[in-house]
Amino acid sequence: MRLIQLVGPDGRRVGLVEDSHIDLLRRFTSVWSLAQAALQDGVSLQEKTEPTGEHLSYDSIYSGRSVWRILPAIDHPEEPARCLVSGTGLSHIRSAANRQAMHAAGEQPTDSLRMYQWGVEGGRPQPGAIGVAPEWFFKGTGGVLRGHNQPLDLPPYAEDGGEEPEIAGLYVIDAAGQPRRVGMAAGNEFSDHVVEKKNYLYLAASKLRTCAIGPELAVDAEFGLVTGEVAIERAGSVLWRKAIRTGEQVMCHSLANLEHHHFKFEAHRRPGDVHVHFFGADAFSFGEGLRLENGDVMQVRWDGFGRPLRNPLRIAPREEKLVAVKGI
């Protein structure tokens, strides 16, 4: 089952994706409110999903020709700051190899490569056991989330902006403080690789950027081995594309281990909160020497996750203004 969040003339709606059309649901205007109702009644998300029979053309909405617009696959509609956006790095060998190439000094393995190797050795513990902790990074609160067709921004203080094609886990925290996985979605984690390349200690700053998830939320997605493709379009033509893979079979950490090391922090288990957590990338164009330009379109497609996620790059004017702090 795949869900989609929309906003149109009458406000927000949630829909069930049915190939070429979207069947709007009764009662609920967000995935968050649908999940809260399911938790309160002790039933599955599927059991709370009641289609109205009111259909919308998915083709026109997806292409941007409709008055309806696609929202991020999940958000916190009442308090965006109660959605935490984060991720795990160095979970794929290509990611670790790219990071090694950025920061290598001679033949010695970098801290990044060593951390990936820790994952290989201890990131897949037996059921019920705790494995080694992965790299973890913070991207921001819900204000950084963008939906399909919305631009991802390169602000004046950034030195670059590049796609990172990933899958994100989407979660809500129930009334007892238990994390609940709502589903997964295609994602473009998007970060500043030029700043990161200067020094790996700049990694945290390079991640504080907009990012995108969607267009669809896969409620019962398979995450064993997922194949897909990432592409960059410039002026209507494909400039670069690459096959990509993700999932537990090609990652150095199990899903359970990644989730434990995110939700072990008490602050990440606050009832009612939403979490969007990226699981790492297999490839990205910066690693092959490509620098994106204003208007380039980044496309991420994962088999089994619905239609591709497409986002143009929007570069702000390059004049950075000083932010001066004032007293009260």
N, C-alpha and C positions, 0 to 999 in steps of 0.2 A: 504494500500500500504506500502511495506517495501523496503527500499533502503539499499545498502551496498557499502562501499568504499573499493577499492582494489588497490594493487600495483603489477605490474608484469613486464614482459620483456620490454614492451613499455611504462612504467611509470604508472601513476595513472589513474584509471577509476572509474566511478560510475555505479552500476548495479541495476536492478530491480529483487528482489527475487521471483522466481516462483518455489516453492517446491524444486525439486531436481536439478534445474539449475538456473543460473544467466544470465539475459538478459542485456547485456551492453547497456548503453545509448549513444546517440549522443552528441557531442559537449563538454559536461561538464566532468571535471576531478576531481571534488570535490562536495560534498553536498553544501559547502559554495558558490561556483560559481553558482550552480544551483539555490540556494535560492536568490542570488543577482539578477540573470536574471529574476526570477519570480517577485521579488519586482519592478524591473525597468519597466517591462511590465505591472504591475498591474494585474497579473493572479495568479492562484493557482500553487502550486508545481506540482500537477498532470498534469496540462496543459502544463508545460514545460518539462515533462518527456517523451522523445521520444526514445523508444527502437530501437535498430539497427537490432534485429533478430540474432545477434551474441551471441551464448550461450556458457557458461562455466559450467563445472560440479561443482555444489556446494558441493557435497559430498567430492570430492578430495581436494578442497580448504579448506573446514571446518576442515578436518582431518589433514591438513598440508602436504599432499602428492603432492601438485601442486606447480608450479613455482609462482603462484599467492599467495599473502598474504593479509589477512584481516586487514584493518586499523581501528582505532577508528571510531565509527559511525558518528562523526562530528569532524572537527578541523578547524583551520585557516591555509590553506596551504601556504599562502604567509608570514605571520608573526605569528608564534606559540605563541608569547608573547601577542597577541591580542585575545587570548582565555582565559577566566577566568573560573577556576574550583572551585566550592564552594558547600556548602550544608546546609541543615537544619537538626538539631538533635532534639531528644526528641519529635518526631512527632507521635511515636507509643508507646503504653503502655508497651510493652516488653522492648523497648529501655530504657524507663524511669526506669523500674524496675531493669534492669541490672545496670544502672548507680547508682541507689539508693543502690544496693547491694555492688557496688565498694566502695562507700564513706560514707555509713551510719555510724552514731555514736549513738548507742542506738536506741530509737524508733522515734526520731525526723526526719521529712522529710528533705531531703537535698535540696539544691538550685535547683538541677536537677529535683527532683520530684515536687517542687513548680512551676518550669517553665512549666513542662508538664501540671500541673493543670491549670495554666493560659491559656494554649492553649485550654483545655477542656471548660473553662468558657468563653473565648473570641476569640478563633481562627477561628470561623466559622461565621463571620458577615453576615448580610443581603446583597444581591447584591447591589453594589454601596457604601457600607460602609467599613471602615477600622477596622480590628480587632487587637488584641494584637500581638506584634512582637514575632516571634519564635526565638529559638537559631539559630545563623548563624556562619558558619566557612569557612575558606579559605583553599583550598588544593594546589593551585599553578596556574601556567599558563599552556598553552597547552603542554609544555614539559613533564608534569607528566602523560599525557594520554597514555594508552596502548590499543591495540586491542585484539581480541580473539586469544588465544594461545600464546600471548606474556607474559613473566614472570613479576610478580610484585616483586619489590626488597625490601629486608630488608637490609638497609645500616648499616655500622659499628656502627654508633651512636644510632641505634634503639635497643630497648630491646625486641621487639616482632613484629610480623606482622600477622594480621588476617583479614579474609574476613568480609565485611559488604554488604549483598545482598540487593540492592536497585533498584529503577527506577530513571533515571535522565531525567530532562527536558532539551531539546536542543534548543537553541535560537540564533537568529541573531538580530542585531540592524539595523533598516532601516535608510535611509538617513535623515529622520526627527527626529531621536532619539527615535523611538517607538520600544519597544521590540516585536519581532515576534517569536512565538513558531513554530519551524520547525517540531518537533515531540518529541518522547520519545524513550528511549532505556534501556535495561537491564544494570545494572551497578554493579561493585564491588568497593565500596568506599575505602576499605582497609585502616587500620590504626593501630597504636601501642597502644594496650589496656593496656599493662603493664605500660608504661609511664603514660597513662591517669589515671590508678588506683592509682598511687602514690599520686596524688593531682589533683583535677579537673581543677586547674589553668594551668596544663600542657596540657589541651585538645588541645589548638591551635598548640602546637608543635607536638602532636601525629598525627595530620591530614596532616602534610606536607610530604606526601608520594605519590608514584605512585598509580594509580587507573586505572580501565578499564571500557569501555563502548562498547556495541555492542553484538553480531556481526552485528545486524540489527537495522536500524532506522525505528520505526513504525510511519508513518506520521500522521495517524488518529487514534491513540491508545485510547482505553477506559481507564479511570482512576477512575471509580467509585469504583470497587472492583476487584482487580487483585490477583489471587492465583498463587502459584509457589512452588519451592523447592530449597533449598541450600544443597550442598553436598561437602564433603571433601574426596578425594581419596588419598590413600597412597600405593605405589607399585602396582598400578593397581586394587586395591580393594577399595570399599566404606568403609571408616572408620566411617563416621558420616553423617547423613542427617536429614533434618527437613522441614516440610511444612511451608510455609511463606505466608503472606498476606500483601498487601499494597493497596493504593488508598484512596479516600476521605472518604469512609464509615468507615474505620478503623483507620483514622488519626484524631488528635485533631485540625488540621488546614485544612481549605479548600485550594484547589490549588490556587485560586485567591488571597487568603491572603498571601500564601507563595511567590507567584510571586510579589505581591505589595511590600512586605518588602525586597525583593532582589533588585528590579529595582527602588525603590524610591530614591536610591542614584544616584546622577547625574553622577558620574564616571562609573556607570554600564549601562549607556545609550549612549555610544559613537558610532556613526554611523560606521558600518562595523565590529564591534566586534562580537565575538562568546562567548556564555555562556553555560557552562555545570553545571547544578545545581542538586545535589542529594537530594532526598526527604525523606530520613530516612529509617532505617532498622527495621524489625520486629523481627529478631533473628540472632544470630551469634554464632559460635562454642566456642569462648572464654567464653561466658556467661555460658557455660556448662562444663567449665574446660578443654577444649582441647587446647593444644599448637601445632601449626603447625611446621613441619620440612621441611628442604630443599627438594624440589622436589614434595611436596604435591600439588595436583591440586584442586583448588577451582572452583566449578561449580555453576552458578546462572541461574535458569530457571524461566521465567515468562510466564504464559499462554497468548497467543496473541501477544507476542513480538519476535516470531521466535525461532531459535535454541538457546540452552543454551550458555552462555558465560563461557569459560574455561580459566583459567590462572594458571600456576604453580608458586609456591613460589621459589624465588631465594635468598639465603642468602649469602651476601658478606662476605669475610674474616673479622674476628671479631676485628682486630686491628684498632682502631680509630686513625687517625692522626690529630695532631694539625693544625688548620688553622690559620696562623699568618698573620696579616694585615701589609702591608708595606706602607710607604709613597711614594709620587711621586717625 
